[in-house]
Amino acid sequence: MSLVDNHSNLPLIVCGPILRRLESQQVVLWLTSSRPLSGEFELFATQQATENEVSNNQQLEQVLIQRVALTNNNCQQLQIGQQAWTCLLEIHLDQPLVAGQQYFYDLQLAQSADQLFCLSRDTPQTQLTYASADIGQPQRPSLIFRDKLSSLLHGSCRLPHSDCPDAMITCDQQLQQKISDGKTCPDLLLLTGDQIYADSVAGPLLIAIQIVINKLGLWHESFANGSENGFSQQEPLTDSQQLIEHSDNLYQRQKLLPTQHATMPNKKADRFLAKIGFERQPEIFTSTHQENHLISMAEFNAMYLLVWSPALWPYIWQQLEFQQSIILSRLEKKQQRLWHKELKQIKLFAKGLPACARVMANVPCYMIFDDHDVTDDWNLTAGWEQAAYGHPFSKQIIGNGLISYFLFQGWGNNPSVFVSEILPELKQLFSELKPTLATETVSVSSRFLQIENHQQAINKLLKFERWHYSLPTTPMVVVLDSRTRRWRSERNLNKPSGLLDWEALTEAQQQMINQPSVILVAPAPIFGVKFIETIQRLFTWLGHPLVVDAENWMAHPGTANTLLNIFLHRKTPQNFIILSGDVHYSFVYDVSIRFRRNSPRIWQFTCSGIKNRFPSVLLKILEAGNRFFFGDYSLFNWFTKRKRMRIRQRSAQEEVRPRLINQSAIGYLELDQHGAPTQTGLWQGNGKLINLLPEKKSCND
C-alpha cells in the first residue's frame, strides 16, 4: 500500500503545548513542532477588578508581565524526524508566581522567514482556552500555581479503540463549567500509567501511525541482529522501513515478534493448565492483542502524537480514504469486520482530542509509566526479564518504548534529573544519522538512526533508576516507579517480582517520614481486591503468573512486608493518600491500623481507566466472590498479609452495590487544609458525576 504523502501545509505545532512541571519561578511546557522553535514565551496576569467591572461581569484585561526569548538554555529540542522536533521549554521567571492567582501564557514563534505564529491567534480557540470567546480577549491557555493542594485529578489506562467513552471529554466539560462558575481548575493532573497501549493497537490506528511516520519523516532504524530475530520468513526484516512494507505489517505482527519462552518450565503445571484450557504462551510479548504491537521508535513516537493532539488527524482521514480499498483487499473477511469496528471507535476517539488537548494545556500534567506504555507484563518476573533482555530484537522494542516514554512523558516530570545522564545520549542519537534511498512506499530518502548510538541509548535508559519523582507541595506528592526497580525473586525466576525493591522503598519512606500529609502515587493499587489477588496467587503457584497478570504489591513477601512496615511506622504521615490505577475499575478504601489509638488515616483512591474498563460480567463474579470469601466478618481476612489493617470500602453515593465502579472515569479529589480528602469523586466518560462515600460497616480485611 502506498504511504506516499507530501510534507507541505503542516501546522507548526503538531502536538501540545502541554503544561508540565509548574513551580513558583518555573514554567515547563512540552510540545512537538514541525520546525525548529525560535521565538518568545509570554506570561500574562489579570488586572485587579473594579466594582464596575465586577457588576458588569466583564472579563479582566490580561497584562503582559514577562517575555522570555527562547534559547538553547531554556528550550531543549530533539529532532525525531525530518519535520518533527520534540521540545521542552523550561521558563525561569523573574518574579515568583502568586499562589492561587490565574495567569495566562502565549507563544510567539517564527513560522517562516516572514511569518509569525501566535499560539492564541493561530490555534483554534476551542482547543486551548477556557475563556469566553465573545469577550474579545486573546484566547490564551491559563495556569495557576499552588504550593498547597486543594484539588487534583488522576487517572490511567486510555485505550483509543475501547468501546467506552473517553473520560477526557467529561473532564474538559467539567473544567469549562468550573471556569464559567467563577471557579478555577484543579491544581494538577496525575496520569498514573498506560497513557498509550503499545501492545494493543487498532488496525486503523496502526496505519495512521505509519502515515504520520511518512508525513513527518520520523527517523527509521535498523533492527538488532535482523537475521536472528526468530522471524518465520525466509528473508527476515532488517529495518523499520521494511516493516511498513511487509505483508504481515497489519493484524499479523505476532509472526514477527520473538518467540522464546519468557517463563521457566513447569511441566506439571503445563499439563494441568492445558486440561482447563490455558496453554503456555511461548512469546516474550504476552499481550492477547499483539497482532499490531508497536515495534520501531518512530511508531511509538507517532502514537503519542495521535492520542494527545487533533492536529494531524485531517491528514490521516485524507490518506485513509484514499488507501482503505487497497487495505481491505489484503485482509481476510474476519479482519475486514474488525477493521470497520475499530475504525468506528477511532473516529469517535479522534473527535474528542480537542478536549484532551485543552485539558493538558491548562492543568499541570505529571505522568508515570505502567506496563502498556512499553508492553504487557513488562518486567513481571525475573524469567521474563531474562528472556526479553537476552534477545536483541525484544530488547530493542522495549528500549524504543522507554526512549519514547522519556521524550513524551518522563522528560517533563522533573527535567533537571535528565540533563547529565539521558539528554547527551539522545542528542547524539538524533543528530548522527545515516541516509538511505527512497522506496516504493516512501516518497523521500529516509534517514536512519546509527545502530551503535541507538543501542547505547537503549542500554543507558534500561539502567536508569531515577524515573520516580516528587513534588514540593503540601501535601508532598511522591510518584513511584514500580516497573524498573523491582525486587526479583531469587529462588524461582517464574514468580512475580516485587513491584519495588528494598532500596526504592527505603528511599520513598525517607522522603515521607515526618511529613504531616502525603500523596503517594502507585500505578497499581497497594490494597487490591483480595479475591482477585488470591486467583493471581494460585496461578503463580502453578507457574503461570503471566496468564492472569499476577501483579500486586502483596505478591512478593519482601516488598509486601517492607511496604506494610512503612504504614506501621510511628513517623508515617498522619494523612496518607494513595492514588493508583491499572485495574480498569475504580474504588476507594479507607484504611487504618488495628489496635492502635493514633493510627494514621490512609485512603486509597483507585481510578481506572480513562478510556478502558473491565469485562462487566466477569467483574460482577469477582466482586461477588470477594464479598463471599473476604466479607465483613470472614475469617479468611486474618490469613492475609494485611491482617493488621482495617479496610473499609466506599460506595457510590447511597448505593450499596456495586462498590467496584466499572465505567471509564477520571478521579477528582478535594482536600482540606490538613491534606485529608473531603471528596472522592469520579468524572465518568458517560457524563455522570458520582461521589464515593464511606460505608458505615467495615470490611475487616
N, C-alpha and C positions, 0 to 999 in steps of 0.2 A: 504494500500500500504506500502511496506517496505521502510523505510528510513535508513536502516542499512548501515553503512559505517565505515571503519576503520579510525584511526586517524594518519596514517603514511604519510610520504612524504609531510607534509605541509610546505610551504615556511615560512621562519622566519617572513617576513613582509607580512601580508595578505592585508593590505591597507595602502597607503601612501608611503613615507613621504609626508605630505602636509605642505608647508611653511605658517605659520600663522603670528602672530604679529611680526613685524620687526621694531626695534628701533636702535639707533646708537650704543648702547652697549648691545643689547639683541636680540637673535635669538630664535624664538619659532617654534618648529616643532611638528607636531602631526602625530601619526601612530598607527596602531593596529598590534600586533605581535602574533605569535602562541606560544611564550615562553617569560618568563620574560626577560627584556632587561638588559644586562650588557656589558660594553664596553666603547667606546670613540666617541666623536664628533670631527671632524676635519674641520678647516676652512682654505681655501687656497686663496691666492691673485696671480695676474699675475705680472711677472717682466716687467719692462719698456722695450718697444720695441726699438731695434737698427734700424738704417736706412736700414741695410742689411736685417733684418727680415721683415721689412715692405715691401721692394721691392720684396722679395721672397714670400710674402703672407703667412708667417709662423705663426702658432699659438703659442702664448706666453706660456712659461713654467709656470705651476701652482706651487706656492711655499707655503709650509705649514707655517702659521703664528700663529696658536694656536691649541692646542689639549686639550680637556676638558674631564676628566673622568666622566662618568655618575654615579650619586649618588642619594640617596633618596631626596636630596635637589633640584637638578636640573632636575630630571626625575621622575615625578609622574606617577605611574602605578596603574590602577584599573583592577582587574581581573574580566572580564564579562563572562567568561566561562572556562571550563576545559583547553582549549588551546586557550585562547583569552585574551590579555591584551591591554587595551586602554591606550596609553602613551602620555604624554605631556612633551616635553623637553624644558626647559627654560634655554638657554645657555647664561650666562653673560660673556661678552668679556673683556679682559684686556685693550684693546685699542679700541676707537670708530671707527666704520666703516667710511670710507671716502665717503661722499655723491657722488653718481654718478659713483663710481668705481665698477666694476664687481668682485664678489667673487664667490668661489665655496665651496661646503660643501660635507662631506662624513661621513659615519658611519662605524666604525669598531666594530662589535658586536660578542659576543660569540654564535656560532651556536650550539655547543655541548662542551663537556669537552675538546676535542682535535681539534676542527674545528672552524675557524674564518670566519664570514660573513662580506664581504666588499660590501657596497652599490654600489660603482662604478664598481665593478668587477662581482658581483653575481646577479645583476639585469639587464635584457635586456636593452642594451644601447638606443634603440629606445623609451623606455618608459620614461626615466627620464632626458635626457640631450638634449640640442640643439646644442652641439658642434659637429664638423665634426668627423665622425667615422674613417676616413682614416688618420688622423694626427698622431695617436699613443698616444695621451694624454689620461689619465684616464677619463672615461665618467661620470663626476660628475655633479649634478644639480647646478644651479647658483643662486645667489641672488644679488640684487642691492638695497641699501638703498638710499632713497631720502627724505629729510625733506621738500623740496619744490616740489610739484607735477607738472609734466608736461604732463602726460598722464595716463589714467586709463581705466579699463574695468569694465562693470557691466552687470548683467542680473539676471533673475529669472525664475522659472517655468520650471522644467526639468522633463518631464513625459516620462519614459522609453519606453512605448508602443505607444506613439503618432506616427502618420503616417508621421510626418515631420522630416527632418534630424536634427541631433544633432549639434547645433552651436559650441559646444566644439571642434569638429573636425576642423571646419574652423578656430577657434581661434588658435588651435595648429599649423595649416598650416601657418597662418599669423605670428605667433611668430617665427617659423622656418625661414620664409622669411626675417623677420627683422634682425635676427641674421646673416643670410647669407649675407645680405646687409651691415653688419657692424654697425647696429643699436642695440638698447637694447630693452628689454621687457618693457611693461607699468609698472608703479610704483606699482600698486596693482589691485586686482580683488575683486569687491564687489558683493557678491551673496545676493540678496535682498529678498529672500523668496521662499518657495516651492522648496527647494533643493531635497526633496523627496515628493511623494504623498502617504501618509499613507492611504488615503481613496479611492484611485483608483489604484488598483494593478492588473496587468495582471495575469491570472491563472498560466502560466508557471513560472512567477517570484515568485509567492507565493510558489510554490513547490520548486523552487531554494532556497528561503529563509529558508524553513524548512530543506532542505538538509544541508545548512550551519549551522543551529542550531545544527544538529546532528554531523556534521563534526567537529565543534569547541567545542561542548559540552556547548553551551551557556546556562546560568542558566535558569531553569524553575521557575514558580511562581504559587502560589495558587490564585484563584480569590476571591475577597472580597465578602462575603455572597453568595457563589456559589449557594445555594439553592433558592435564592430570586432574581436572575438576570433577571427574566422575560423571560426565555427560554421557547420555545414551547415544548421541550422534557419532557417526564415524569421523566427522570433521567438527570438533568442538569449537565453541566460540572463544575468541581471544580478546574481544574488547566490547565496550558498551554500544558502539555504533553497529556492530554486527548483531547484537542482542535485539535492537529495534527491528532489524530486517528479518529476524529468524522466524520460521514457521510456527514455533512454539512460544512466541512472544506473548500471545494473548490467550488466557484461560488454559495454558499448558505449561506454566513455568515450573511446576513441580518436577517436570522431567529435567530441568536444567539445574536444579539445586543439588548440593552434595547429599549423598545417601549413605552416610555412615551411621552406625548406632550411636545414639547420644547418651545411652544409659548402660550400666553394667549388666551382663546377662544374669537372668534368674529363671532357669528352665522350669521349675515347679510353678512359679507364678505365671510364666508364659502359658503353660498348659491350662491352668485354672482360668485365666482371663480369656483364653481362646474359647473355652467352653461357654462362657457367658457373653461372648460377642465382642470382647475387646482384644484386638490384635496389637502386637508390638509395633510401634511406629519406628521405622528404621531411619527416619530423617533427622538431621540436626535441626532443621526448621520444622517445628512441630505443629504449626497452625493448621487448623482444619480448612482454612480458606487460602492456602498458599499458592493457588494457581496463578495469581497475579502479583506475587511478592516482589516488592521493590528490590533492586539489585545494585544499580550504579548510584554514585553520589549525586549525579545530575537528576536522577529520578526522585531521590529523597528531597533534594532542594526544590524541585518543581512542585512536589506535593504540598509543601508548606505554602508556596506562593498561591496555590489554588484553593486551599482550605481557609485562608485568612483574608483574602482580598478578591473583590469582584473585577479588578482592573483587566485581567487577561481573558476573562470568560467570553467577551464578544468575539475575540479571535477564535476561541475554541469552538463556539457554535457554528461559525462560518466554515471552519475546516471540517467539523464533524458532519455537517450537512453534505459536504462535497464527498467525504470518504465513506459514509455509512453503508452505501450499497456494496462497495468493494469489501468492506469489513465483514458484513453479514454473509456474503457469498462464500467466505472462507471458514465460516463457523458451522458446526453441527446444529440440528434443529433445537436441541436442548440448550445449547449455548446461545442461540439466537433469542430464545424466550428469556433467558437470563439477562441478555444484553438489554432488551426492551424494558424489563422490570427495573434493572439498575439505572438505565438512562432516565427513567421517570423520577427515581429518587434523587439522582444527581442534579437534575433540573430544579427540583424543589429546594435542594440544598443550596445551589448557586444563587437562587433568588434571595436567600436570607443573608448572603455575605455582606451587603452594605450595613446591615445591623451589627454583624460581628466586627467589621472594620471600625464602626463608630464607637462601640464599647471599648475596644482596645486602644483607641486614640485618646480617650478621655479618662480612663481609670488606670492607675499604675498596675502593670501586669508582672507577676512573678511566676516562674514555672519550674517544674522538675520532671524528669522523665520517669516513666514506668516501662514495662516490657515492650508494649506495642509501638512505642516510639522508635524502637530498633527491630525487635522481632519477638514473637510469642515465646514465653518461657526463658527469656534472656537471663542467663546465669542462675537458673533454678537449682541445679545441682552441680557438684564438682565434676561429675561424669559428663554432664552436658558441656561444661566449660572445656574439659579436656578434649572432647571431640571437636567442638566448634572452633577453638583457637588453634588446634593442631592441624586444621585443614586450611590451606592458604586461601581458598576461594570463600569459604564461610567466614573466615576472619576478616577478609576484605569487605564483605557485605555488612558485617556488624560494625566494622570500623567506619564505613561510609555513613551508616545511620548515626554514629556517635559524632562524626565531624559535622554532619548536617544539624544534629541537635545543638551543638555548640553555636553554629552560625545563626540559627533561628530562635533558639531558646536560652541556652545557658549563658551566652555572652552578656546579655543584658541584665542578668540577675545580680552580678557583682563584678563589673568589668575589671577592676584593679587586680583581681586574682589571676587573670589570664595574660597580663602584659608580658611577663618574662617567661612563662612556661609554655603557653599554647600559641600565642599570636606569631612568634617568629617562625615556627614550623609552617603555619598555614600561609603566612605571607610568602614564604619560599615556594610552597606547594602551588599557589595560584599565580605566581609570577614567572616561574620557569616552566614553559610549556613546549611541546613539540607539535609541529603541524602534520596534517595528513590530507590526502586529496579528497575531493567531493566524491560521493557515491550516488547510486540511483535514488536513494531516499533522502539524501541530504544535499541541499542545493549549493552550499558553500563549503569551502575547505574547513574541516573541523580542526580543533586543537585539542591535544591530549595532555593529561597530567603526566609528569615524569614519574615512572614507576618507583624509582628509589625514593623520591620525595614523598610520594603517596604512602609508601609502606612506613617511612619514618614518621609521618604524621599520625598514621593509624596506631603505631606502637606507642607513640607519646600519649595519645588520648586514652588508650586502653590501660595505661599505667597511672593515669592522672587520678588523684584521690581527693580533689577539692571541689567536687560538684555541689556539695552541700553549702549552705549559706545561712545567714541570719540577718534580721532587720533590727536596727537600734530603736525600736518603737516601744511604747508601753500599751499593752503587754509586748514583751520581746517575741518576735516570730523566729522560730528555729525550723529550718527546712532540711529534712533528712534525705540523703542519697541511700536508698535501700536496694540499689541494683549492683553497684560496683565495689562495695566494701563488705562483702559477705563473710559470714562465719561458716566456713566449709566443714562438712562432716569428714573427719579423718578416718573413721572406721569403715564407712560404706559410702563410696562415691555416688551411689544412686539415691541417697537420702537427701531431702531438701536442705539447702544451706540456710543458715540463719540470715535474716534479712539485713542485720548489721553485725559486724564483729565487735569484739570486746573493746578495742581501741576507739572505734567510732562511737559506741555507746557511751564510753567514758568521756570523750570529748563533748558530746552533747550534754551529758549531765553537768560537766563543769561550767558550760555556758548558762545552764538553767538554775544552778544551785543559788540559793538565797534571793532569787527573784521573787517578788510578790505575786506575779502572774506571768503566764507564758502561753503562747500558742505554738504547738508542735505540729508540723505538717509531716505526716507519714503517708506515702502513697497508698499503702494497703492498710486496712483497719487493724489497729493493735488488739482491740477486743472484737473478735468476729462472732459469727453465728455458730454456736458450739456444735450443732448437729452437722453442719456443713464441714466444719473442721474435723469432726470425727470421721466422716466419709473420706476426707483427704488423707487422714492418718491411716485408714485401712488400706487405701491404695498404695501409700508409701510403704507400709509393711509388706505388701505383696510385690514391691519392687517396681511400681509403675507410678511415680509421682507426676509424670508428665501427662498421664491420661486425664487427671482431674485438676491440673494446675494447682498442685498441692503447696501453695504459698500462703503461709500465715505466720504471724510472729511467735506463735506457741509451738511451731513445728520443730524447732531446734532447741534442745534443752539449755544450751549455753546462752543463746540470745534471750530466750523466754525468762530465765531466772535473773539475768542481769537487768533486763528491762523492768521486771516486776520489782526488783530491789530499788530501782530508781524511784518508783512511785511510793515505796515504803520508807524511803529515806526521810529523816526528820527535817532536812533542809529543802525538801522539794517544794516548789511554789504552791502556795495555798489555793490559788485558782489556776487550774491546769486544763487547757482546751486542746483536744486532739482533732485535727482536720484530716480526713482521708477520703479515698475514692476507690477505684479499681474494680469493685464487685458488680457494678451495673444495677444496683438498687440502693436505696437511701434509708438511713435510720439514725437515731440519736440515742446514746446511752448516758445515763447519769451514774457515775461510779464513785464509790467511797471505800475506805478500808475498814474491814470488820474489826470490832473490838478496840477501836481507837477513838478516844474522845475528840481529839483535834485532827481528824483526818483531813487531808487536802481534798478539795472539791474538784472532781475530774469529770469533764464532759467529752464525749467523743461524738463528733458530727461527721457522719459518712454520707457523702453526696456523689452519686454516680448513676448514669452518666449524663453528660451534657446532650449527647445525641446517641444514646445506646440504652438498652435495657435487657434484663434477664428474661429467659423464656418464661412466660406467665404461668403456665400450668405447673412446670417444674418448681418454680419458686413457691407456689402455694403448698406443694407437697413438702418441700424442705422446711418451710415455716411451720407447718403442722407438726412435722417430726421434731422440730426444735421445741415447740410448746409441750409436746408429749414427754420427751426424754429429758429436757432441761427446763421444765416449767418452774413455777414459783417455789414449790416445795419438794422438788425432785432430789432424791439422794445422790443422783449422778453428779450434781453440781459440786459435791465435796470431793470428787475424784479428778477434778480438773486442776491445771497448773495455777489458775487464778482463783482458787477457792478462798483466798483471804480477801477477795474483792466482793463487795455487794454491788450488783449491777441492776439498774432499773432502765427499762426501755420505754421511750416516749411513743405516743400515738398521735395520729393526725387529728388535731382539734379534739372533738368529743368522740371520735370513732375509736372503738376498741381494736378492730381489725381492719386492714392489716397494719402491722407495725413495721413491716418491710415495704417501703413505697417503691413500686415498680413503674416509675414514669421518668422520662428524661427531665432533668432539672438542673438548676444552679442553686447552690445553697446560699442563703442570706442570713448573716449573723450580726446581731446587735449586742453591744457590750455596755455594761455600766461603768462607773468611774473606777471600780476595783478590778476590771478585767473579767468579770463574770458575765455569762450570756443572759440577756433579757429576752431575746427572741431567737429561735432556731427555725427558720422558715425555708420553704422550697419554692423557687420560682420555676414552675413546671413548663415544659415545652408546649403543652396544650393550652397555656394561658392561665391556668389556675394557680392561685397562691394559697399555700397551706402552711400552717404553723404547727410544729411538733411540740406537744405539751407533755410535761412529766406525768407519769402514772402514779396513782396512789399506792398501788401494790408494788412490791419489789420482786424482781426476778433474781432469786438468790443463786446466782451462778458463781 
